[in-house]
Amino acid sequence: MEFTSASANKYLRRLQDEKGFILGIEAECSTYVLGDKEVADPPAYSYEETRAKVAEIDRTTMVVRHAVHQFNMATVLSQCGLTIGEVLIALA
């Protein structure tokens, strides 16, 4: 995949939203209350599947962030002779 800086950040936000959604579902479905004389009807939830999805999102996030960081550290702006990373630090 190829990204622009803006599309990479948008993709990272989408991944974080997806992770938040999955963790929200986990919080709702991982435990449930069963009243007296109720028949057990547990929500569909798999700890292993949920952890695997979260781990995959975390791995993808790390790879994309690393690629953005490498790009920022290696790309020199010809106008000022600084890398994008150095310019971002100077702007802060």
C-alpha positions in Angstrom: 0.0 0.0 0.0 1.1 3.5 -0.6 -0.1 6.4 1.5 0.3 10.2 1.6 0.9 11.6 5.0 -2.8 12.7 5.3 -4.1 9.3 4.1 -1.8 7.4 6.5 -3.1 9.5 9.4 -6.7 9.0 8.3 -6.0 5.2 8.1 -4.5 5.3 11.6 -7.6 7.1 12.9 -9.8 4.5 11.3 -7.7 1.7 12.9 -8.1 3.3 16.3 -11.8 3.7 15.8 -12.1 0.1 14.8 -10.1 -1.0 17.9 -12.3 1.2 20.1 -15.4 -0.4 18.6 -14.1 -3.9 19.1 -13.1 -3.1 22.7 -16.5 -1.6 23.4 -18.2 -4.7 22.2 -15.9 -6.8 24.3 -16.8 -4.7 27.4 -20.5 -5.3 26.7 -20.3 -9.0 25.8 -17.5 -10.5 27.8 -19.7 -10.9 30.9 -23.4 -11.0 31.4 -25.8 -11.4 34.3 -28.1 -14.4 34.6 -31.1 -14.1 36.8 -32.8 -16.8 38.9 -34.6 -19.4 36.7 -33.3 -17.8 33.5 -32.0 -19.9 30.7 -28.4 -19.1 29.7 -28.3 -17.2 26.4 -24.8 -15.8 26.3 -23.9 -13.1 23.8 -21.6 -14.1 20.9 -18.1 -13.4 22.2 -14.8 -15.1 21.7 -11.8 -13.9 23.7 -9.3 -15.5 21.3 -10.9 -13.9 18.2 -11.2 -10.5 19.9 -7.6 -10.6 21.1 -6.4 -11.6 17.6 -8.3 -8.7 16.0 -6.8 -6.2 18.5 -3.3 -7.6 18.1 -3.6 -7.3 14.3 -4.8 -3.7 14.5 -1.9 -2.9 16.9 0.6 -4.6 14.5 -0.8 -2.7 11.5 -0.7 0.6 13.5 2.9 0.0 14.4 3.9 -0.7 10.8 2.2 2.4 9.4 3.5 4.7 12.2 7.0 3.3 11.6 6.7 4.0 7.8 5.5 7.5 8.4 8.4 8.1 10.9 10.9 6.7 8.4 9.5 9.0 5.6 9.7 12.0 7.9 13.3 11.3 8.9 14.5 10.6 5.4 12.8 13.2 3.3 14.7 16.4 3.0 12.9 19.6 2.1 15.0 21.3 -0.6 13.8 24.8 0.4 15.4 24.7 3.8 17.6 21.6 3.8 15.9 20.1 6.8 14.0 16.8 7.0 10.3 16.8 7.6 10.9 15.5 11.1 13.2 18.4 11.9 10.7 20.9 10.5 7.9 19.3 12.6 10.1 19.7 15.7 11.0 23.3 14.8 7.3 24.2 14.3 6.5 22.8 17.8 
